[in-house]
Amino acid sequence: MKKNIIFLVSTLFSLTGFATGDSININAINHWESVVYASDTWHYQAGEMAPPSDWNTLGLDRSNWPTGRGGIGYGDDDDETTISPTQSLFLRRNFNITDRSKIEGAYLHADYDDGFVAYLNGVEIARSNVSGTPPAHDTWATDLREAMVYQNGLHERHIVGVLDIRDLLHDGDNVLAIQVHNYEGAVSSDMSAIFYLSVAINDDSRDYRPTPNWFSGPKAFESNLPIVKIYANTQIPDEPKVPARIEIINNDIGQINKSTDPPNEYSGDIRIELRGQSSQFFFPKKNYGFETLDSLGMDLDTSFLGFPAEEDWVLHGPYSDKTLLRNVLATHLAQKMGQYASRTRFVDLSVNDEYWGTYILMEKIKRDKNRVDLANLKEEDIEGEELTGGYVFKIDKGEADWISNYSPVNSPDLKVQFQYVSPNRDKIQPEQAAYLQSYVDSFERAIVDRQFAGQVKHYSEFIDYRSFAENILHSELTKNVDAYRISSYFHKKKITNGGKIHAGPVWDFNLSFGNADYCGTADPTRWMYYEHCDNSNPIWYHTLITDPEFSRVLQCRWQELREGPFHKDSIFQFIDNQVVALGNAVDRNFERWPTLDIYVWPNATVTGSYNGEIEFMKNYIDLRLQWMDDNLWGECTPSAVSPHSAKAAIKIYPNPTSDVLNISTPPEASSGQVFGKKTYLTKVRNLSGRLVFEQLGDHGLIQIGHLPKGIYFLEVQLANGERFIEKVVKN
């Protein structure tokens, strides 16, 4: 079965393969030459049986092996030598080295389907998608990979250098040996084996062959940003994390960082993997997650670039976000509200000595005294107050750890899905999982039952009002396309610290501030909480926003923020400061990833320049702030309506209605006058927050007709300051 669809997007770009650990001394290189071409004549053997144990060394008698020009394989029209379908293939190519002292390093370029291991004189130098040391002849590749070159893609590049390259090579005869493995046997209809070996020469001698016209060697670069260099010993997969090494260069303030400088900020071992879901498929500039290790391979809390010590980190590579700073801005705004949000630092990244673009170094969300500061829930904490916290969980894509008993808004066939974050699904104890699920379920039961029938507690006893209000305001200001339904984190404190669920930390704002062409987010008006996008927003937010007490908290907090971190001047000044901090990294990033004048999913606009992208985002924020000022629900009054207040005397009927809606207010419902000589104000808004009816009145009857069919929110504000909001339905 062809696998082209899986890799359709990836074929447009270079998917660099990441291999062995030591960098090449760029300053010592005079030029590059190739010692093995894919089109050379190779000895090969299909893997119907195991080859001799010394098959990858110079000592093998290969006289009985067939020969053919590479590539060797079947099914893709990229094969010079076509063979019958096979589970594995073993290849050998001998080559001569004139003087190994002149060689500073080597690259193996590979295009293959589906996995391979490469050896130089019997020593493994690169591998991808194959397990086993060495892999047996009847081993399947661990993942699918489609050959790229025949689809206008590029070869993977692997650095050869676990040991000094001179220790791997011999003066005279050498052998490059490759074993290629297919995936899922009979269901795979293709195999590709295309490999080149090129060497870096430290003088002007010309003993070998020119490199292919597509060849590109490592290039030094300079940056005003810290430089992070990753060296990995295999292609970096989605999971699990693979061994690698990190080096960080960060010279004194005012000094330029050079990729050829020795690491002066940090150097050490890590484990690394790809991060993200949609980004892995759509974007060639990948995101990475890594953990720092000690010399024994154990997790190591590490501090660098001003971050507090920890072991888990994220390298976020903005690709669809052409400002490069939406995540930085969003986390900054959350921090200024007083919440924990990931600290960030712009860096320039190279992977195996190839410049990979401008990235944001970030803290992975987890429980830690310097991150989500919660009680440390240990394995033995399975009862009493120790069981009550702390937990971090989220609503997100991927495999659910538990499923809500309640459906999202307007989606009776769906259920909200939750995932454990800390402790994660591998560490959480059954008693802890049961407790967290029960607590969240109790909160949801309370919030769904608006009259609290049969409920001992009001939903406000389960959640922290302020954090939920700030989370809503942040989600709505950023108009994040994933708000509420994806990458939505929560944490629950121990009962001795209040015991409630807090909303946050915020995460993943690539597609915020107008940077998406779906779910209505390109429009700086309207609310995200009711947009639903894929109809998966939890029902919580409708209840919260229409609750008088919560909406009062919401409005009061908005007014505070608008005088501080949410003031337009404050936001714009932060943006301008980040643009200055990025400096020449912007030009270098967009030379590496030339996207400024093309559509990248799911851009709402293409401005064609970096300054244009910044101005678009600023204009969007300006319009969004103005619209929220005019449309945010709630009044910042000292108190909300209580169940025994004058509200009880006000009648709204019939509800639902198919004709006229009546609002009856007897004299005892209000005292004094407000709004001139009137005693109360009635407002009706539709689901988008637009005001569709407004009228001042004395005690008596107001009738509202001519409303289109739909759901509305009716607000009554009394002269004594009391107010309430009621949902009404016009059938």
Phi and psi in degrees as a GROMACS rama.xvg file:
@    title "Ramachandran Plot"
@    xaxis  label "Phi"
@    yaxis  label "Psi"
@TYPE xy
-65.6646  148.11  LYS-2
-117.542  20.8055  LYS-3
-58.8689  -37.7902  ASN-4
-61.8481  -40.6043  ILE-5
-58.8174  -34.0973  ILE-6
-111.059  18.2434  PHE-7
-55.4515  -47.5569  LEU-8
-70.7322  -39.9766  VAL-9
-64.1897  -26.9578  SER-10
-67.0991  -14.7254  THR-11
-79.9599  -9.24824  LEU-12
-135.063  166.629  PHE-13
-78.7927  121.064  SER-14
-103.114  86.5193  LEU-15
-60.5157  130.928  THR-16
-87.1192  141.406  GLY-17
-111.699  120.462  PHE-18
-134.141  -164.042  ALA-19
-39.8688  163.889  THR-20
-75.0932  -24.4641  GLY-21
-101.952  144.8  ASP-22
-78.5667  163.991  SER-23
-97.0048  139.847  ILE-24
-73.2189  93.4172  ASN-25
-60.1238  -38.2663  ILE-26
-65.1789  -20.5483  ASN-27
-90.8346  -4.90748  ALA-28
-84.5765  128.814  ILE-29
-90.6129  -45.1171  ASN-30
-167.891  175.777  HIS-31
-117.301  146.962  TRP-32
-138.412  160.346  GLU-33
-106.091  138.551  SER-34
-108.994  -18.7276  VAL-35
-136.952  129.169  VAL-36
-103.77  150.6  TYR-37
-60.7892  -32.7495  ALA-38
-82.155  0.522476  SER-39
-64.5313  168.513  ASP-40
-84.0399  126.586  THR-41
-116.131  150.46  TRP-42
-86.7017  140.835  HIS-43
-146.501  160.01  TYR-44
-149.862  127.051  GLN-45
-67.0195  153.798  ALA-46
-90.954  38.7384  GLY-47
-65.8299  -25.4642  GLU-48
-141.143  162.54  MET-49
-68.5857  137.436  ALA-50
-76.1351  169.74  PRO-51
-57.9004  152.559  PRO-52
-62.3885  -24.394  SER-53
-100.508  24.0912  ASP-54
-61.0142  -26.1818  TRP-55
-98.8701  14.3874  ASN-56
-113.176  170.28  THR-57
-67.3269  -22.8693  LEU-58
-74.8869  -9.98466  GLY-59
-68.9049  135.183  LEU-60
-83.6184  107.583  ASP-61
-102.166  14.426  ARG-62
-63.3899  -25.2497  SER-63
-95.4687  5.55162  ASN-64
-86.4582  138.401  TRP-65
-62.835  160.967  PRO-66
-125.534  154.104  THR-67
-172.529  157.666  GLY-68
-75.3189  142.918  ARG-69
-86.037  160.364  GLY-70
-71.1582  155.579  GLY-71
-116.851  130.035  ILE-72
166.602  -149.512  GLY-73
-163.174  151.757  TYR-74
94.837  -11.4909  GLY-75
-119.033  1.60756  ASP-76
59.9034  26.3994  ASP-77
-119.923  20.434  ASP-78
-111.624  124.499  ASP-79
-77.4943  -29.4211  GLU-80
-123.177  116.991  THR-81
-97.4674  131.016  THR-82
-119.518  170.624  ILE-83
-74.3261  153.074  SER-84
-53.1795  137.728  PRO-85
-150.718  156.76  THR-86
-75.904  -33.8341  GLN-87
-148.165  163.116  SER-88
-144.342  135.905  LEU-89
-116.003  129.724  PHE-90
-128.521  149.759  LEU-91
-140.505  141.074  ARG-92
-141.174  118.355  ARG-93
-83.1533  147.32  ASN-94
-150.085  161.927  PHE-95
-111.083  137.926  ASN-96
-112.676  125.874  ILE-97
-76.8765  -48.5297  THR-98
-150.778  103.751  ASP-99
-68.1174  -18.938  ARG-100
-66.5157  -18.219  SER-101
-87.3649  -1.50065  LYS-102
-103.045  124.367  ILE-103
-97.7491  -19.4848  GLU-104
179.773  177.872  GLY-105
-150.769  149.876  ALA-106
-119.593  136.864  TYR-107
-104.473  120.557  LEU-108
-100.963  133.823  HIS-109
-134.607  138.324  ALA-110
-133.985  125.062  ASP-111
-155.394  165.943  TYR-112
-149.935  110.964  ASP-113
-117.694  -24.7401  ASP-114
-145.983  162.75  GLY-115
-156.013  161.621  PHE-116
-131.932  135.236  VAL-117
-116.124  144.821  ALA-118
-130.966  142.438  TYR-119
-117.857  112.503  LEU-120
52.8546  42.6059  ASN-121
86.3961  -5.88821  GLY-122
-102.506  128.561  VAL-123
-63.8426  131.837  GLU-124
-121.406  -16.2111  ILE-125
-164.483  153.736  ALA-126
-159.199  152.856  ARG-127
-157.823  131.117  SER-128
63.3502  27.2614  ASN-129
-140.011  137.913  VAL-130
-112.338  161.915  SER-131
106.503  142.171  GLY-132
-131.82  93.0042  THR-133
-82.3281  163.841  PRO-134
-65.679  137.801  PRO-135
-70.5972  161.057  ALA-136
-64.2249  -25.3146  HIS-137
-102.597  24.2085  ASP-138
-85.0825  136.377  THR-139
-87.2069  149.849  TRP-140
-60.8499  148.926  ALA-141
-82.8145  -11.0366  THR-142
-156.64  162.986  ASP-143
-77.4624  143.186  LEU-144
-151.196  127.145  ARG-145
-93.1906  139.546  GLU-146
-57.2  143.991  ALA-147
-104.495  -36.7888  MET-148
-62.9216  -39.8744  VAL-149
-69.5145  -11.8463  TYR-150
-106.676  24.529  GLN-151
70.1983  19.5261  ASN-152
-90.1224  -170.882  GLY-153
-121.453  165.219  LEU-154
-75.0297  149.932  HIS-155
-70.4919  148.301  GLU-156
-118.257  126.252  ARG-157
-119.65  126.579  HIS-158
-74.6918  134.469  ILE-159
-99.9269  115.344  VAL-160
172.938  33.3771  GLY-161
-56.622  -41.7592  VAL-162
-110.575  170.714  LEU-163
-55.5293  133.273  ASP-164
-56.9407  -30.3101  ILE-165
-68.5768  -24.5709  ARG-166
-79.3283  -20.4905  ASP-167
-83.9027  -31.6018  LEU-168
-92.9233  158.521  LEU-169
-117.887  146.127  HIS-170
-67.8039  125.642  ASP-171
103.757  -135.059  GLY-172
-78.5464  139.529  ASP-173
-141.093  164.658  ASN-174
-137.169  131.87  VAL-175
-100.389  121.881  LEU-176
-121.655  138.548  ALA-177
-133.007  135.101  ILE-178
-116.263  130.095  GLN-179
-113.678  137.911  VAL-180
-126.285  140.115  HIS-181
-89.4869  169.636  ASN-182
-114.321  129.927  TYR-183
62.4327  24.7722  GLU-184
53.9677  -116.739  GLY-185
-64.3238  -22.2641  ALA-186
-78.7885  -9.33515  VAL-187
-95.9129  131.78  SER-188
-110.615  15.511  SER-189
-151.684  155.811  ASP-190
-150.403  137.193  MET-191
-130.84  143.276  SER-192
-143.813  94.3859  ALA-193
-130.245  113.136  ILE-194
-138.466  140.034  PHE-195
-126.728  144.831  TYR-196
-124.422  123.617  LEU-197
-126.914  149.859  SER-198
-125.511  148.491  VAL-199
-92.0334  126.273  ALA-200
-105.328  135.878  ILE-201
-95.9777  4.58918  ASN-202
-138.312  -170.28  ASP-203
-94.6796  16.2703  ASP-204
-67.9498  152.185  SER-205
-130.779  83.3066  ARG-206
-100.845  -10.6334  ASP-207
-125.794  -147.883  TYR-208
-113.818  157.257  ARG-209
-62.8979  150.475  PRO-210
-71.9148  155.76  THR-211
-58.7189  157.823  PRO-212
-66.8374  -16.5341  ASN-213
-90.4426  -4.69119  TRP-214
-66.0555  140.709  PHE-215
-139.798  122.421  SER-216
-86.9831  175.074  GLY-217
-66.2733  143.139  PRO-218
-124.778  132.063  LYS-219
-72.3862  150.132  ALA-220
-145.095  162.426  PHE-221
-120.924  150.966  GLU-222
-151.098  146.178  SER-223
-79.0218  -11.296  ASN-224
-92.7038  157.91  LEU-225
-57.3307  147.373  PRO-226
-108.988  125.673  ILE-227
-107.925  127.412  VAL-228
-118.713  127.782  LYS-229
-112.263  134.293  ILE-230
-126.203  117.3  TYR-231
-119.673  157.975  ALA-232
-101.874  13.8646  ASN-233
-165.915  172.366  THR-234
-60.937  130.858  GLN-235
-73.9164  118.795  ILE-236
-93.6467  175.385  PRO-237
-63.3038  -47.0683  ASP-238
-165.946  153.782  GLU-239
-81.6505  174.73  PRO-240
-64.2937  143.657  LYS-241
-117  154.947  VAL-242
-63.5885  144.424  PRO-243
-160.667  -176.777  ALA-244
-135.107  145.933  ARG-245
-121.68  140.916  ILE-246
-131.328  135.952  GLU-247
-124.207  127.904  ILE-248
-110.322  122.923  ILE-249
-148.838  90.8625  ASN-250
-74.6278  173.2  ASN-251
-59.3775  155.855  ASP-252
-53.9862  132.047  ILE-253
93.1383  -13.1312  GLY-254
-98.7124  140.269  GLN-255
-76.1405  138.673  ILE-256
-88.3305  134.323  ASN-257
-116.275  138.909  LYS-258
-64.915  -18.2549  SER-259
-89.2248  -5.12461  THR-260
-67.7525  150.917  ASP-261
-69.8634  151.859  PRO-262
-66.4717  121.875  PRO-263
-117.78  -6.19709  ASN-264
-98.7157  -43.8344  GLU-265
-166.594  149.56  TYR-266
-152.4  129.477  SER-267
-179.106  176.262  GLY-268
-82.3537  148.824  ASP-269
-142.636  167.532  ILE-270
-117.233  137.983  ARG-271
-138.332  149.413  ILE-272
-149.231  166.808  GLU-273
-74.2702  150.772  LEU-274
-122.185  163.551  ARG-275
95.3812  167.752  GLY-276
-121.42  -74.9204  GLN-277
-59.4534  -38.799  SER-278
-62.6282  -32.5147  SER-279
-65.1151  -35.1123  GLN-280
-84.177  -42.1975  PHE-281
-89.1549  -26.5799  PHE-282
-117.463  128.596  PHE-283
-74.3429  -23.5333  PRO-284
-82.7131  102.259  LYS-285
-84.3781  159.182  LYS-286
-100.994  147.821  ASN-287
-129.355  147.478  TYR-288
-120.109  138.197  GLY-289
-145.355  159.582  PHE-290
-127.962  139.327  GLU-291
-85.047  145.924  THR-292
-128.553  156.233  LEU-293
-89.5216  -174.82  ASP-294
-67.5556  -16.7116  SER-295
-96.758  4.51542  LEU-296
82.6199  14.6273  GLY-297
-95.1006  151.257  MET-298
-55.2548  138.212  ASP-299
-133.766  118.122  LEU-300
-66.2339  126.025  ASP-301
-135.387  142.131  THR-302
-117.302  131.544  SER-303
-154.929  157.075  PHE-304
53.3451  31.6351  LEU-305
85.6886  0.0665066  GLY-306
-80.1617  144.083  PHE-307
-62.9828  152.607  PRO-308
-63.2206  132.108  ALA-309
-162.583  178.294  GLU-310
-114.533  -19.3842  GLU-311
-110.536  129.176  ASP-312
-139.545  162.326  TRP-313
-131.354  136.401  VAL-314
-109.948  103.899  LEU-315
-94.626  125.814  HIS-316
-107.088  97.2224  GLY-317
-60.1841  126.583  PRO-318
-125.952  -59.2707  TYR-319
-70.9677  -25.9871  SER-320
-85.6322  98.2189  ASP-321
-81.3855  -6.2555  LYS-322
-77.5223  -19.9946  THR-323
71.1213  -1.94578  LEU-324
-131.314  14.3063  LEU-325
-62.155  -42.1813  ARG-326
-65.1515  -38.2719  ASN-327
-64.3094  -44.6048  VAL-328
-64.3954  -44.9667  LEU-329
-63.9911  -43.7419  ALA-330
-69.0034  -34.2858  THR-331
-60.4483  -45.4032  HIS-332
-63.3388  -39.0943  LEU-333
-64.8675  -41.6883  ALA-334
-62.1359  -40.5847  GLN-335
-68.4351  -21.2701  LYS-336
-75.1484  -12.1907  MET-337
101.434  5.21438  GLY-338
-91.615  157.48  GLN-339
-75.6041  132.797  TYR-340
-143.008  153.712  ALA-341
-52.1346  130.318  SER-342
-68.7324  153.003  ARG-343
-135.102  155.76  THR-344
-153.144  125.288  ARG-345
-68.4603  136.781  PHE-346
-141.531  159.022  VAL-347
-100.323  132.279  ASP-348
-111.099  136.824  LEU-349
-123.07  143.654  SER-350
-121.43  117.175  VAL-351
50.1374  47.892  ASN-352
66.8326  16.3294  ASP-353
-110.523  124.401  GLU-354
-60.8548  129.661  TYR-355
-119.049  -0.976676  TRP-356
115.762  177.802  GLY-357
-84.0352  128.818  THR-358
-124.21  167.101  TYR-359
-115.315  115.086  ILE-360
-77.8909  127.581  LEU-361
-135.471  160.94  MET-362
-86.6038  131.476  GLU-363
-69.178  139.665  LYS-364
-70.5196  123.94  ILE-365
-165.064  165.669  LYS-366
-73.3202  124.999  ARG-367
-169.844  150.851  ASP-368
-60.7919  -25.764  LYS-369
-101.125  3.51831  ASN-370
-125.136  -113.802  ARG-371
-80.7306  102.821  VAL-372
-82.3513  91.4054  ASP-373
-125.483  166.571  LEU-374
-60.0731  143.075  ALA-375
-79.4105  103.977  ASN-376
-80.1309  111.819  LEU-377
-95.5942  166.579  LYS-378
-58.4446  -35.2979  GLU-379
-81.1902  -4.10532  GLU-380
-83.8296  83.5784  ASP-381
-124.127  12.7234  ILE-382
-160.205  167.027  GLU-383
64.4394  -159.74  GLY-384
-67.3778  -24.1929  GLU-385
-63.578  -28.2324  GLU-386
-72.428  -17.7311  LEU-387
-82.6678  -7.73304  THR-388
-178.934  168.276  GLY-389
-103.221  148.996  GLY-390
-123.801  144.786  TYR-391
-122.895  129.474  VAL-392
-142.109  171.28  PHE-393
-152.502  160.997  LYS-394
-102.536  122.64  ILE-395
-160.523  172.527  ASP-396
-67.6067  171.628  LYS-397
93.2321  -172.807  GLY-398
-65.2735  128.733  GLU-399
-80.9857  142.896  ALA-400
-90.8495  -31.7171  ASP-401
-156.369  161.038  TRP-402
-121.108  135.965  ILE-403
-62.9838  154.488  SER-404
-81.2347  -3.12836  ASN-405
-122.936  148.604  TYR-406
-88.6553  154.315  SER-407
-64.4394  171.771  PRO-408
-61.2033  130.644  VAL-409
60.8145  20.9849  ASN-410
-135.805  73.5755  SER-411
-63.1566  -19.8237  PRO-412
-91.192  -2.5235  ASP-413
-108.33  161.071  LEU-414
-133.473  143.244  LYS-415
-67.4535  136.421  VAL-416
-113.327  134.48  GLN-417
-114.493  152.767  PHE-418
-133.005  141.383  GLN-419
-74.2328  139.277  TYR-420
-113.49  -51.6904  VAL-421
-147.347  113.985  SER-422
-65.0132  149.995  PRO-423
-80.4984  178.397  ASN-424
-63.2666  -21.9249  ARG-425
-83.6233  -16.9562  ASP-426
-116.086  -20.4491  LYS-427
-68.3971  137.229  ILE-428
-84.3293  153.76  GLN-429
-55.1996  -40.2044  PRO-430
-65.2637  -36.9402  GLU-431
-69.655  -43.0319  GLN-432
-61.2257  -43.9207  ALA-433
-64.0377  -40.4628  ALA-434
-64.6876  -48.2245  TYR-435
-62.2245  -44.3916  LEU-436
-61.4796  -42.1457  GLN-437
-64.3414  -40.2987  SER-438
-66.1335  -45.8342  TYR-439
-64.2231  -39.4679  VAL-440
-62.7506  -39.7927  ASP-441
-64.9108  -40.8564  SER-442
-60.8023  -44.31  PHE-443
-67.5681  -38.3887  GLU-444
-60.67  -42.3345  ARG-445
-66.6901  -38.548  ALA-446
-78.77  -25.7638  ILE-447
-77.0152  -36.1274  VAL-448
-86.405  93.741  ASP-449
-63.5585  -26.9942  ARG-450
-92.8621  -3.98263  GLN-451
59.9811  30.5822  PHE-452
-64.1938  124.666  ALA-453
76.8898  1.01805  GLY-454
-97.6782  134.273  GLN-455
-77.0274  -34.8266  VAL-456
-114.717  146.903  LYS-457
-78.7269  151.008  HIS-458
-62.0807  -22.877  TYR-459
-63.9326  -18.0341  SER-460
-78.408  -8.30861  GLU-461
-102.047  -20.6259  PHE-462
-129.544  156.234  ILE-463
-86.9246  111.401  ASP-464
-55.0653  -48.9248  TYR-465
-61.3209  -44.1939  ARG-466
-65.8518  -38.2435  SER-467
-68.8433  -38.6157  PHE-468
-62.3219  -44.869  ALA-469
-66.635  -36.5985  GLU-470
-64.3162  -40.9322  ASN-471
-65.6911  -46.4999  ILE-472
-61.3212  -41.1248  LEU-473
-65.8337  -44.6156  HIS-474
-63.0459  -38.4201  SER-475
-76.8642  -38.73  GLU-476
-63.2247  -47.2399  LEU-477
-72.2273  -19.76  THR-478
44.4706  52.3142  LYS-479
-67.7561  126.446  ASN-480
-62.9821  -23.9792  VAL-481
-95.1514  3.92903  ASP-482
-53.7239  138.87  ALA-483
74.3064  -28.863  TYR-484
-112.063  -21.0273  ARG-485
-139.724  145.432  ILE-486
49.5798  39.1505  SER-487
-104.413  106.242  SER-488
-98.0096  150.98  TYR-489
-142.258  155.967  PHE-490
-141.778  146.535  HIS-491
-119.327  127.64  LYS-492
-87.0651  162.412  LYS-493
-67.8484  152.122  LYS-494
-58.2689  -29.7422  ILE-495
-71.4831  -13.3017  THR-496
-112.077  25.6468  ASN-497
106.859  -33.5921  GLY-498
74.4118  1.58643  GLY-499
-91.8908  165.58  LYS-500
-81.221  130.584  ILE-501
-110.974  140.213  HIS-502
-81.4592  134.726  ALA-503
115.574  172.838  GLY-504
-75.948  159.101  PRO-505
-72.7311  154.366  VAL-506
-160.737  141.114  TRP-507
71.3505  88.9831  ASP-508
-123.749  27.8502  PHE-509
-52.9967  -39.3183  ASN-510
-108.133  40.8058  LEU-511
-109.964  -179.795  SER-512
49.2446  45.7229  PHE-513
81.8966  14.3345  GLY-514
-97.5953  34.6715  ASN-515
-147.374  144.338  ALA-516
-103.593  25.0258  ASP-517
-141.528  168.341  TYR-518
60.9484  21.2361  CYS-519
72.4993  10.4262  GLY-520
-78.6229  -13.7014  THR-521
-71.7725  -17.7985  ALA-522
-90.6793  119.896  ASP-523
-73.4533  3.85262  PRO-524
-106.25  176.872  THR-525
74.1277  161.273  ARG-526
-100.003  141.469  TRP-527
-77.7118  -28.8534  MET-528
-64.6984  -25.6547  TYR-529
-103.727  -7.4683  TYR-530
-64.6712  -34.878  GLU-531
68.8505  -27.3277  HIS-532
55.9674  -88.0563  CYS-533
-103.462  26.1397  ASP-534
62.331  33.2939  ASN-535
-118.432  11.6952  SER-536
-68.1744  132.915  ASN-537
-58.0197  151.78  PRO-538
-73.5481  -12.4345  ILE-539
-50.4728  -44.3896  TRP-540
-69.5163  -30.4559  TYR-541
-62.1753  -44.8368  HIS-542
-64.5848  -45.1663  THR-543
-61.1206  -48.7345  LEU-544
-68.9214  -27.3294  ILE-545
-94.1285  3.68427  THR-546
-86.2847  126.248  ASP-547
-57.2056  -42.9021  PRO-548
-67.7298  -43.4443  GLU-549
-66.252  -43.0528  PHE-550
-64.7711  -29.0588  SER-551
-64.6366  -46.0289  ARG-552
-59.6965  -41.6804  VAL-553
-60.4701  -48.8867  LEU-554
-67.5849  -42.7757  GLN-555
-61.8633  -43.5193  CYS-556
-67.2912  -36.5089  ARG-557
-60.7935  -45.577  TRP-558
-63.2924  -38.1951  GLN-559
-63.1167  -46.4726  GLU-560
-66.6506  -34.4747  LEU-561
-67.7838  -20.6044  ARG-562
-88.255  -5.74706  GLU-563
-130.315  -112.154  GLY-564
-65.2866  -21.9972  PRO-565
-94.7337  7.34899  PHE-566
-68.2803  138.929  HIS-567
-56.3577  -43.6513  LYS-568
-61.8576  -38.6249  ASP-569
-65.0126  -44.5297  SER-570
-64.6859  -45.7441  ILE-571
-65.9737  -36.137  PHE-572
-65.0949  -39.4193  GLN-573
-63.2559  -43.6905  PHE-574
-59.5799  -47.4772  ILE-575
-60.4281  -40.0424  ASP-576
-63.2869  -38.4252  ASN-577
-68.8528  -37.13  GLN-578
-62.7797  -41.5989  VAL-579
-63.588  -42.0282  VAL-580
-63.2476  -35.9848  ALA-581
-66.8661  -39.2446  LEU-582
55.8551  -134.329  GLY-583
-74.8887  -4.51718  ASN-584
-62.1581  -29.5056  ALA-585
-59.4375  -50.8399  VAL-586
-62.9366  -41.7361  ASP-587
-65.1111  -41.6455  ARG-588
-61.9402  -44.0229  ASN-589
-82.4175  -11.0178  PHE-590
-74.5103  -38.1265  GLU-591
-71.7118  -40.6348  ARG-592
-124.867  84.7113  TRP-593
-76.3547  80.586  PRO-594
-113.47  -5.46001  THR-595
-60.3141  -32.8777  LEU-596
-109.157  20.8885  ASP-597
-129.655  156.54  ILE-598
-74.952  128.635  TYR-599
-119.262  124.104  VAL-600
-51.4915  134.415  TRP-601
-110.91  52.9567  PRO-602
-51.2872  136.279  ASN-603
-84.1849  -20.9886  ALA-604
-151.853  156.403  THR-605
-125.4  110.798  VAL-606
-89.7111  -25.2073  THR-607
90.651  -5.45574  GLY-608
-150.733  158.733  SER-609
-67.6839  -43.6759  TYR-610
-60.5982  -35.7778  ASN-611
-63.999  -38.8911  GLY-612
-64.4385  -41.4182  GLU-613
-64.8583  -44.0252  ILE-614
-66.7354  -36.6922  GLU-615
-61.1438  -46.1765  PHE-616
-64.948  -41.4425  MET-617
-61.1694  -45.4751  LYS-618
-62.729  -39.783  ASN-619
-61.5798  -46.4636  TYR-620
-61.764  -42.2552  ILE-621
-58.5237  -48.2019  ASP-622
-66.2684  -37.8763  LEU-623
-65.4915  -43.8956  ARG-624
-59.4116  -45.1395  LEU-625
-62.2345  -42.9999  GLN-626
-66.7176  -41.436  TRP-627
-67.0937  -36.2157  MET-628
-56.3419  -40.8504  ASP-629
-82.7762  -19.8164  ASP-630
-124.627  -5.04437  ASN-631
-67.5222  131.04  LEU-632
-70.9734  163.178  TRP-633
95.7778  152.696  GLY-634
-122.214  135.178  GLU-635
-81.8555  73.7843  CYS-636
-103.014  162.387  THR-637
-62.6783  -29.388  PRO-638
-148.753  151.101  SER-639
-95.2528  172.603  ALA-640
-69.4764  134.013  VAL-641
-96.0193  161.049  SER-642
-61.7284  -19.9919  PRO-643
-108.263  17.0679  HIS-644
-87.3332  -171.416  SER-645
-61.7113  -16.8056  ALA-646
-54.0567  -35.3061  LYS-647
-62.4484  -23.3044  ALA-648
-84.1062  -11.2263  ALA-649
-87.5298  133.222  ILE-650
-115.259  134.6  LYS-651
-123.066  118.343  ILE-652
-158.003  156.897  TYR-653
-75.2515  154.486  PRO-654
-145.384  107.532  ASN-655
-70.9651  162.655  PRO-656
-130.226  150.457  THR-657
-109.495  -0.0135664  SER-658
-139.502  -101.383  ASP-659
-101.131  139.959  VAL-660
-101.132  128.579  LEU-661
-106.115  135.714  ASN-662
-121.562  113.33  ILE-663
-108.497  124.051  SER-664
-125.787  105.31  THR-665
-73.3325  165.646  PRO-666
-57.1571  -36.2013  PRO-667
-71.7903  -6.5236  GLU-668
-73.0221  -16.5098  ALA-669
-155.289  153.363  SER-670
-131.929  148.086  SER-671
81.2611  -175.083  GLY-672
-128.436  153.023  GLN-673
-149.847  161.882  VAL-674
56.361  53.0174  PHE-675
82.9544  -118.004  GLY-676
-105.83  7.74964  LYS-677
-94.8083  159.639  LYS-678
-108.59  -13.582  THR-679
-156.318  159.489  TYR-680
-123.315  131.475  LEU-681
-114.594  130.304  THR-682
-128.54  145.328  LYS-683
-128.401  128.278  VAL-684
-121.246  148.001  ARG-685
-85.3829  -177.883  ASN-686
-63.3108  -24.1111  LEU-687
-81.9829  -2.94389  SER-688
91.3363  -0.103626  GLY-689
-77.3538  134.603  ARG-690
-73.3104  120.517  LEU-691
-112.781  -11.2976  VAL-692
-156.455  139.444  PHE-693
-151.343  132.848  GLU-694
-154.891  136.176  GLN-695
-87.056  149.23  LEU-696
-156.302  160.656  GLY-697
-94.9266  -179.574  ASP-698
-61.6343  141.623  HIS-699
146.31  -143.469  GLY-700
-126.507  130.472  LEU-701
-113.618  134.391  ILE-702
-116.932  132.757  GLN-703
-117.529  117.832  ILE-704
-122.284  -178.668  GLY-705
64.8594  21.8709  HIS-706
-82.6351  133.194  LEU-707
-62.9302  161.819  PRO-708
-60.8866  139.838  LYS-709
155.23  -171.246  GLY-710
-108.146  135.86  ILE-711
-134.199  164.485  TYR-712
-122.468  119.125  PHE-713
-99.2829  127.82  LEU-714
-116.551  131.023  GLU-715
-119.981  124.863  VAL-716
-114.786  125.766  GLN-717
-94.9788  163.722  LEU-718
-64.4162  -28.2683  ALA-719
-83.3838  8.31489  ASN-720
95.9437  -13.6004  GLY-721
-72.5228  152.107  GLU-722
-156.053  158.265  ARG-723
-154.057  161.574  PHE-724
-126.602  134.367  ILE-725
-129.073  137.067  GLU-726
-78.8589  133.796  LYS-727
-128.13  150.729  VAL-728
-124.071  129.913  VAL-729
-108.454  114.381  LYS-730
